Amino acid sequence: MAPTPPTVVSLKQSFLTAQTLHLSQPLAPTRAWRNTNNGDDSGLPERAIDDALAKLNHRLQQHTRRVYAPQATRHVAEQIDQLYWNAAEAASQRDDDQDGDIDMAEGLSLGADL
């Protein structure tokens, strides 16, 4: 038995999850910046940089857990899917309308979720 193809919502959710992963990567200065900082007499102490980065990355991790929770990602994917369906339905209605009086903006409705 062949596996069932992924749903549109699951594809959107996996894309959002991948983008979230990129945004939640720990921050670090580049090797060039560190070399420049270490070579400068008035450069920042290595320990101060490491401490600041540790605190920043901890806050970034907390933020990521709160804002990009799997439930929130799923909800956003469902909202995107619903917007596409609404737009497709509106386009279909415009095609079926013989008077051509339906305005494009009428097909898209913004809800409280946006």
N, C-alpha and C positions, 0 to 999 in steps of 0.2 A: 504494500500500500504506500503510495507516494505521500510525502508530508504536505500538509495544506500550506498554501502560500501565505505569507504574512499579510495582515490587514493593513489598510492605509493608516489607521491610527497607530498601529505598532511600528510601522516604518517611520512615521513622523516622531513618535516617542523615542525611537532609537537614534534618530538624527539629533533631536534636542538633547538627549543624554550625552551623545558624543561631543556636542558643542559645550555642554556644561562641564564635561571633563577637561576640555581645553582651558576654560575659564577658571577652573579650580586648582590648576597646577601651582605648586609652591613657587614663590618669586625668589629670584637670586640675581645678584649683579653679574654682568658679563665678566669674562676673564680679562678683557681689555680694560674695563673700568677698574677692576681690582688691581691690575698691574699699574695703571696710572695713579690710583690712590696710594698704593704702597711706595711708588717712586717719588711721590710728592712729599716735601717736608711738612706741609700743613695738612696732610691727608688725615682722614678719620681713622681712629684706632680700629683694628680688626675685630676686637671684642665688641666694641660698640655697634659695629655693622652687623655682626652675627646676632647679638641680642635683639637689635631692632628688627632684623629679618625673622627671627624666631617668633617674636610677638606678632608681627604683621601676618606671617603665615598661619599662626594659630587663629587669629581673627578671621582670616580668609577661609579657613577650614570651617569655623563656626558659621560664618555667613553662608557658605555653600550648603551646609547641612540644613539650615533653616529655609533658605530661599529656593534651592533647587531640589527639594524633596521629591522622591519618585511620584508621590500622589500629585504634586503640583505640575510636574512634567507631563503626566498622563492627562491632567485636566487641560493644560495648554494644547496638547496634541488633539484632544477632542474638540476644543474650541476652533482650532484651525480647520479641522475636518468639517465641522458644522458650517463654517463660513464658506468653504468651497462648495458644499452642497447647496447652501442658500444662493450663492452666486450662479451656480449651474441651473438651479430651478428658475431663477429670475431670467436668465438668458433664454431658457426654453419657453417661458411664458412670453417673452418679447417676440420670439420667432413665431409663436402661435397667434399672436395678436395681429389681426388684420388691419386695424387702424393705425398701428405704430405709435400710439399715444403713450405707451408705458415708458416712463423715464427710467434710465439706468439706476438712479439712486433709489428708486422705489423697491428694487429687487434686493438691495442690501439693507438689512436693518441692524442697527447697533443695539446690543442688549446691555444689561447691567454688568455682564462678565467682561466686557471689553474695557 
